[in-house]
Amino acid sequence: MRDLKIPEQRHPEKARRPDNPQPKKPSWIRVKAPAGKGYMDTRNIMREHKLVTVCEEAGCPNVGECWSRGHATMMIMGEVCTRACTFCNIATGKPPKDLDVFEPGRVADAVQKLGLNHVVVTSVDRDDIEDGGAEHFAQTIRAIRHRSPGTTIEILTPDFLNCPPEALEVVVAAKPDVFNHNLETVPGLYPQVRPGARYFHSLRLLQRVKELDPHMFTKSGIMAGLGEDRQAVHQVMDDMRAANVDFLTIGQYLQPTPKHHAVDRFVTPEEFAAYEKAAYGKGFLMVSATPLTRSSYHAGDDFARLRAARERALAEAR
């Protein structure tokens, strides 16, 4: 992983921000350090194929558990993001102009070698590209389908802000099994947490996916502990359901460095359980709400449950 002690190199836009203290983590979100043969095997395959993973770039706390099982979330289109979200540890700056045309093939080869039943593919934001990288997403999906036709594919996309409408259509036409785009936080915190994005644009993106393909599963998530209150979280749930989102994830925000947005508080496991119960009551087919929940955490197992939940709902409606 990169050296987080030099935030001015990784996050130049945060260099002049005052330090926010990083509170001690409670016992319920402490994890073991990555280790073991499975972890090293996955790491070696990523290095061999010159692939970037959001697991490493974003400093995910679950990397040891997931990689030990051969699960890694591929991050395409480089490792430098054009946005400057205050919660995110991915490097910010000006990316190389050209996308790597061989990357979709390398991702597909890694998926095959890992023997994945379910894969998650995400990306940095590429506001410097006219279609935001939509065609690159589509090519990656098609390459995985070709090499591993039995693997289900979940994508976690940027918002394609300021891209032509056809950009989203290109991605949906490639037929991923799950289309995920995270709202990340409640709308009132967007100016501080996600300043380059627009809440209602992201919400409309998820709604538009369902309009283009009503059978495609949609998924979105937010972080807890950024300063939101319970009422705002419930409103986001209602907004997602109005956009017909199937799967909701809620996890604890963890501050990557002192230069990032401060942790407002650590939400208790009991509060997460209450969010889960409320979300199911609002009609989500699948909910993952725990302190360690992340977008792709246990994604394969959750996809199986998501598909089964839809089948039950359809059977009950007959």
C-alpha positions, 0 to 999 in steps of 0.5 A: 500500500502507499505511504499515507504519511505524505498526504501532500503527494497522494492528496494535494488538494488536502495538504493545507487542510487542518488536521482532524484527530483520528479517534481510537476505533472501538472493539467492534471495528478492529480487524486482523492485519492481512496475512496468509497464503490466500491473501498472498496468492490474490496479491500476486495475481493482482501484481502479475496482471498489473491491476489496481484494486480499490481494496488497497487504494482506499485502505479497506479494513476488510482486505485481509478477509476478502483477499484470503478468499480470493476476492478482490475489487478491481479498479479500472481506468488508473489509480488517480481520480479527478474528484476530491471527495473528503472521505476518500483515500484514492489519489487525486490529480490529473490522470494520464489522458489515454486509457489502457486498451489492454486493461479489460483483457487483464481484468478478465484473465485475473478473474479467470485465474482467481476462479471467481463466481462473482466479481466487482469492478469499480473505477476512479472518476475520469471527468477528463474523458468525454464518456467518463469511461463508460465504454471502458466499463462495457469492454471490461464487462464483455471481456469477463463474460468471454473468459468466464461466462459463469461469473456474475458481474457487479459494477460500481460506477462513477456518476458520469456527471456532465457526460452525454446520456448515451454514456450510461446506456452503453454501460447498461447495454453491456448487461452487468448483473448488478449496477452499483452507484453509491450516494455515499452520504446524506444530501446535506453533507454533500458540500463537505463530503462529496463536493464534486458530485450532485445528490439528485444526479446520482439518484437519477442515475440509479433510477435511469438504470431501472428505466433502461433495464427493469430486470437489472439489480441496482445497489447503492450505499452510504457511510454512517458517522460523517455527521448525519442524523437518523432522520436524514438516513431514513430520507435517503432510504426513501429516496432510494426506494423511489428510484427502485434501488434493490440493495442498500449498504450502510457501513461506518466511515473510517478516516484514512488520514488526519487530512480527511473528513473527521469521524463524527462518531462511531455508530454502534452495531445496535444502530446499524441493526435498526437501520437494517430493520427499517430498510427491509420495512421500506421494501429493499430486497437486500440490506447490509448494514454493519460497521464493517460493511463496504460496497463489495464486502461479501458481494458474492454471497449477498448477490445470491441472497439478492437473487433469491429474494427477488424470486420469492417476491415474484412468487408471492406476487403471483 
